[in-house]
Amino acid sequence: MKPMGESESLTQAIRIDVEPSFQAEESSPAEQRYVFSYTITVHNHSRHSVQLLARHWKITQGSGQVQEVRGKGVVGKQPLIGPGQTFRYTSRAVLDGPVGVMEGAYTCIETATQTHFEVPIAPFRLAGPNQVH
């Protein structure tokens, strides 16, 4: 079982692991600024190379406000992930409260067949210290 807040999903032999972390030193509760990092590991368990082309995130703040983020690749890259390889990166989200949820999807292409497919990213919790929600 994953520790609270972590997420894992598997689609088309692509597994996504997420490890969120509260960044206290960058946060300012007095200014309603709560910074979270999240490290994503993309595992390619297929027999073909896969390229991550685009991302779509849905960020739901504790207040109920929803923000959607779409863009090419991740952290400025559109990585090509060979069979049995992984790609790992860390990014950030800034919330207006100490609790939120992120979920999303990656658009990928299997390079051998030029087949596009979506890899959903299961919801994961962003929570500051001492938050039980």
N, C-alpha and C positions, 0 to 999 in steps of 0.2 A: 504494500500500500504506500502511495506517495505521501510525503509530509504535507500538512495543510498548506494550501496555496499553490502547490506544484500541480502541473498538468501534463498529461501524456495523451497523444492520439496517434492512430495508425491508419493510413489510407494508401492504397496502391503500393504497398510495401515501403512507404515512406513513413517514418515515425518522427514525431515532433515531441521533444521534451522541453518543458519550461520550468525555470527556477526563478521566481520573483524574490526581490529583496528590498526592504525599506532603506532609504538613504537618509538617515537622521541628520548628517552633517550638511546636506544640501537643502533640507526642508526647513520651513519656518511656519509652525502652526499659527503664530500670531498674524501672519499674512495669508493664512489659508493656502499654504503651498506645501504639498506633500510629494516628495520625489521618490519614485520607485525605479529600480533597475530590474531588468528581466534578461536572463540568459537563455537563449534558445539553442537547442542542438537538433539539427536535422539529420536523421540517419537514413541512408539509402540502402534498403534491404532488397532492392530489385536486382535484376540481371542486366539492367541498362543504365546508362548515365541519364541524369535528370538535371534540368536547369530550373532554378527558382527565378521566375520572371517578375512577379508582382506580389504585393501584400495588401490585405484588407483587414483593418482592426476596428473593432467596436469596443469602445471604452465607456463603461457605465460607472459614473461617479456615485458615491454614497448618497448624494443629494437627488439622484435620479436622472441627472443630466447625462445625455448620451453624445459622445463624439465619435465620428467615423473618420478613419484615416486610410487613404488609398495611395499607392505609389508604386513605382518600379522598384523591383528588388528589395533588398534590405541593407541597411547601413551603407548605401551607395554602391552596392554590388548586386550582380545577378549571377550568383555562384553556380558553377557546373559541378555536380556531385556525382562521382563515379560509383559503380557498384561496390557495396561494402564500405563506402566512405561516409564521413560525417562533415558537416559544416556547422560551426559554432560562432555565435556572436552575442554581444550584449548591447541593449538599447535602454531607453528610459521613457517613463511616462510621468507627467506632472498632474496631480489631482488637486481639487479644491478642498478635499477632506481626507481623513485618515483611512478610508475604506473605499474600495472599488473593485470592479471585475473587468477583465479583458478577455476577449475571444476574437477569433478571426479565421483567416484562410490565406493560404499561399496559392498562387496560380503557378503551375509548373508545366514543363514540357518534357516528354520522354524523347530524347534526341534521336534514337534509332527510328522511331515511327513518326516523329513530329506530332505526336498526340498530346494535346493540352488536357490538363486535369486540375481539379481543385483539391487541396489538402486542408481539411478543416483543422483549426486549432481549438482544442477544447477550452472552455472557460477556466480561467485561473484567477485566484483572489489576490488582490493587493491590499495589504493591511498593515498599518503602522503598529507600533508597540502597544500592548494592552488592549487590542481590539478583538472582541469575540464574535462579531458578526460574520 
